[in-house]
Amino acid sequence: MARPQLAPWVHTGFLLCLLGLGGAIEIPMDLSQPPTITKQSVKDHIVDPRDNILIECEAKGNPAPTFHWTRNSRFFNVAKDPRVSMRRKSGTLVIDFRSGGRPEEYEGEYQCFARNRFGTALSNRIRLQVSKSPLWPKENLDPVVVQEGAPLTLQCNPPPGLPSPVIFWMSSSMEPITQDKRVSQGHNGDLYFSNVMAQDMQTDYSCNARFHFTHTIQQKNPFTLKVLTNHPYNDSSLRNHPDMYSVRGVAERTPSFMYPQGTASSQMVLRGMDLLLECIASGVPTPDIAWYKKGGDLPSDKAKFENFNKALRITNISEEDSGEYFCLASNKMGSIRHTISVRVKAAPYWLDEPQNLILAPGEDGRLVCRANGNPKPTVQWMVNGEPLQSAPPNPNREVAGDTIIFRDTQVSSRAVYQCNTSNEHGYLLANAFVSVLDVPPRMLSPWNQLIRVILYNRTRLDCPFFGSPIPTLRWFKNGQGSNLDGGNYHVYENGSLEIKMIRKEDQGIYTCVATNILGKAENQVRLEVKDPTRIYRMPEDQVTKRGTTVQLECRVKHDPSLKLTVSWLKDDEPLYIGNRMKKEDDSLTIFGVAERDQGSYTCIASTELDQDLAKAHLTVLGRPDRPRDLELTDLAERSVRLTWIPGDDNNSPITDYVVQFEEDQFQPGVWHDHSKFPGSVNSAVLQLSPYVNYQFRVIAVNEVGSSHPSLPSERYRTSGAPPESNPSDVKGEGTRKNNMEITWTPMNATSAFGPNLRYIVKWRRRETRETWNNATVWGSRYVVGQTPVYVPYEIRVQAENDFGKGPEPDTVIGYSGEDYPRAAPTDVKIRVLNSTAISLQWNRVYPDTVQGQLREYRAYYWRESSLLKNLWVSQKRQQASFPGDRLRGVVSRLFPYSNYKLEMVVVNGRGDGPRSETKEFTTPEGVPSAPRRFRVRQPNLEIINLEWDHPEHPNGILIGYSLRYVAFNGTKVGKQIVENFSPNQTKFTVQRADPVSRYRFTLSARTQVGSGEAVTEESPAPPNEAYTNNQAAIATQGWFIGLMCAIALLVLILLIVCFIKRSRGGKYPVREKKDVPLGPEDPKEEDGSFDYSDEDNKPLQGSQTSLDGTIKQQESDDSLVDYGEGGEGQFNEDGSFIGQYTVKKDKEETEGNESSEATSPVNAIYSLA
């Protein structure tokens, strides 16, 4: 964040600062005055020959001046040349070539004269030249033959042009010649080679000259370069060698200067111009150039180095920059220096330029013409264009060198004087008139102008006036008080009033009064003081990642009477507000920041009087740009050096480089990571594998992310060799009971080391004296047939290519195929732990009966029946696994109050063995789940009705329900009341103690084991009295009673119809009943149960027709630790039920149970499923 420095004051107003404090006096144009030159062409006027020639000369005066010209100091008759004309009311010459003619015929020195009856003013001597772009002379250039390492200069010698052309060198493919500290172009246009290298002969070299005015380019015939060398230029291992000169056999040499020659030279430069010093040296290695000034330091504010330090430029040269400069050229073989003596000369420049002199009759005055230069310029005075010596004598005028003194001036003294000061480097010409007038004071600006200024600024009020003699000017405020001068006010000689620091009390009306002997004149202005515009919350520098949103704040305070405008600049250019940006009065928001958004943002808050601005820099962090120019050097059999040029890090330093490779034999087009290097390096030695055709690329990484991969390098193939490793992950496993499949992970391209990679597979039975069997395989598997069941084998897999075999492989033990186990676990014992879990114990089988690797013991169990009558259950088998050679385990998540059967088997890799003897066990009762659909209704302020349904999982025979409830009002809680109900009851009504309190009810079901999970509900907040009265009123309305009677009648009719249909249809068959899908209020299908009873066998009031028989799964750790049986009970998927229970009901059993259901209240209420 930064606030740039503002000017001391920025405002508009009453002709503020119209005249400089020492500026020339201007005569109003309605008064008589001598001519004044206002516009003219430059002294050296170069024109395009294809255009008309324009030589400008404009002047003012009263009466209006007339014009004439001289050419080469002789009168130029414009009227006699049909191509030349002079613009109306102007002295500007126009030379027209549309009808023919040669512009060169009009070259010369022109001067304009502007004349009226009070004098003559002169323009500068204008030298007219026509631009030239000559062709290069035809020449035949022989090939340039040079020894590698020698210096070389290719001379350009461009044709002389006006102005001088711009020189540049191009290759035969029209590409600019790449320049560096070894090869560069001198200021004279020649191309210098400090030492020639073999790669320099890859192209021809042509010098080109571009001419500014004609926009043409002339080309010299190209040079053909032949380099004598001991090595071919395309040998990359030598071209990029760190000591390439010695490797190439190039002798190292101490530096010597190619330009300028010798050890010393001199140079002259004119004051105000740029000084360019140049030193170009040859040598091997290429020398470095450094610059110094003898007896002092280089002017750091004006000096800069160019052309790879071979040139020193000092801008705006002055006399103190003269002296001795020297350049030092050095390499490891030595150093030399060249001294340049710089002399600064100067064309004339003004110290005191003559100004117009306005006098009243009888006044005295003087014209001063002072200039300096090197050498010292001479001064020549003229009057009305004639030498002063030739003018008529004037007793009132005295010439004293560079000053003309006028005494007791009269009207006859009016004239225009010229001062010409010159030396060998140039001249200066100035016009100054002497005007003698009698004019009373007059004001030159409108009356009562409004000036608005900013508080605390320094302000100057001007009161433009004229008079002769020159009037005196005084200022007054609000029409009263003394003359304003001193303190916070200061009056300049030209009459301007400066207020050093504006305050609120300075607001008012200011009057200026001009007085001379001929009279007086006055004017007034109104001054208003405004509050300054200030940015009080400036935008702050921010660093952000690409794609984020950034907000730059810019909150402003300003004078409310002024209109505020807030604008933004980016990098000092107006900011285009696109659809990714949002500009508000106090902020700028950039959405989805991109790299192009990085830069300096300036908030400008401006009114018509002032402005304030603040800057902030936005830095965008992005992924690095891709590395480029990959190059392979130091090529060896097992290594290579990879070098690259880093891309832009996009403001986040590069932390790593990832080098990847691709080979074109095994996986062409697939890139693999090779190695990773720190972000500080750009060159690395890569270790390579034999017989791989490598291609490399590099990815740069920073905190933001990874760059795009670089373009691939050139390919490099390493020579072949026998494998140095063997395949990994060698295994031997049977896929059938009489085979063994040998597999391994094949070797990749970097491990093959040669062509035709193959594998030698060997095997034999373990612990035997058998000879090794072997086979040669090109893939990654081999199957051995006719093997005994599950016997161990020794296995070896060795890699081989056309260059030889790999190292001796390691021996791996594998096994032939398995067969099903032949025995089952014996002495299976079951102990019931609780209503949902049992523990198992068994004897292990003999190892020779396993016929493979023992994977696990497995228990198959199924729910045979429920102890609750009429509950049909799924008999689908479930399983529990006990991995390894274990002798005990736990089966959990069983249904309580059920009969189960269980069998055990041994499992190996082939499958299950025979089943053990079937065991039976019974789970005891458990606690029930929570009652379902517990509802609390409050019909009025006196009672609360409770209703519920039976538990989804009774887990035994229900013996009743327990209800606990308590009244509460805010933080006040009443005494808890406990109610117990029979299993038949599913409704209860509570009499409210008061109409304000609310109630909390907790309900649970009970078996012989205990109370099960409870469900809690609260009564709703009591309705207000209006609501209760409204309800009572509705119940007593006649229309409501009639509606209820109609509904009752309709229900009675439906019941009669149903009774008649049932009498005709009889009982529904059970099979049809099963096919009816369960409704949303029925128990879940996956609980595996279904209840059926017909209309003749209804349960008691309050019961439900069917209850879900699925037992809620109890949480269990499946461990005997919880039951005191040790810690071996953990197993995967122990006791998990697989599948869903299905409805299985026999028609005969259903009909046989019809009579008992009517006499058993429990069965009538709980036809459990």
Secondary structure, 3 states (H helix, E strand, C coil): CECCCCCCCCCCCCCCCCCCCCCCCCCCCCCCEEEEEEEECCCEEEECCCCCEEECEEEEEECCCEEEEEECCEEECHHHCCCEEECCCCCCEEECCCCCCCHHHHCEEEEEEEEECCEEEECCCEEEEECECCCCCCCCCCCEEEECCCCEEECCCCCCCECCCEEEEEECCCCECCCCCCEEECCCCCEEECCCCHHHHHCCEEEEEEECCCCEEEECCCECEEEECCCCCCCHHHHCCCCHHHHCCCCCEEEEEEECCCCEEEEEEECCCCEEEECEEEEECCCEEEEEECCECCCCCCEEEECCCCEEEECCCCHHHCEEEEEEEEECCEEEEEEEEEEEEEEEEEEECCCCEEECCCCCEEEECEEEEECCCEEEEEECCEEHHHCCCCCCEEEECCEEEECCCCHHHCEEEEEEEEECCEEEEEEEEEEECCEEEEECCCCCEEEEEECCCCEEECCCEEEECCCEEEEEECCECCCCCECCEEECCCCCEEECCCCHHHCEEEEEEEEECCEEEEEEEEEEEECCCEEEECCCCEEEECCCCEEEECEEECCCCCCCEEEEEECCEECCCCCCEEEECCEEEECCCCHHHCEEEEEEEECCCCEEEEEEEEEEECCCCCCEEEEEECCCCCEEEEEEECCCCCCCCCCEEEEEEEECCCCCCCCEEEEEEECCCCEEEEECCCCCEEEEEEEEECCCCECCCCCCCCCEECCCCCCCCCCEEEEEECCCCCEEEEEEECCCHHHHCCCCCEEEEEEEECCCCCCCEEEEECCCEEEEECCCCCCEEEEEEEEEECCEECCCCCCEEEECCCCCCCCCCEEEEEEEEECCEEEEEEECCCHHHCCCCCCEEEEEEEEEEECCCCCCCCCCCEEEEEECCCCEEEECCCCCCEEEEEEEEEECCCCECCCCCCEEEECCCCCCCCEEEEEEECCCCCEEEEEEEEECCCCCCCCEEEEEEEEEECCEECCCEEEEECCCCCEEEEECCCCCCEEEEEEEEECCCCEEEEEEEECCCCCCHHHHHHHHHHHCCHHHHHHHHHHHHHHHHHHHHHHHHHHHHCCCCHHHHHCCCCCCCCCCCCECCCCCCCHHHCCCCCCEEEECCCCCCCCCCCCHHHHCCCCCCCCCCCCCCCCCECCCCCHHHHHHCHHHHHHCHHHHHEEEC
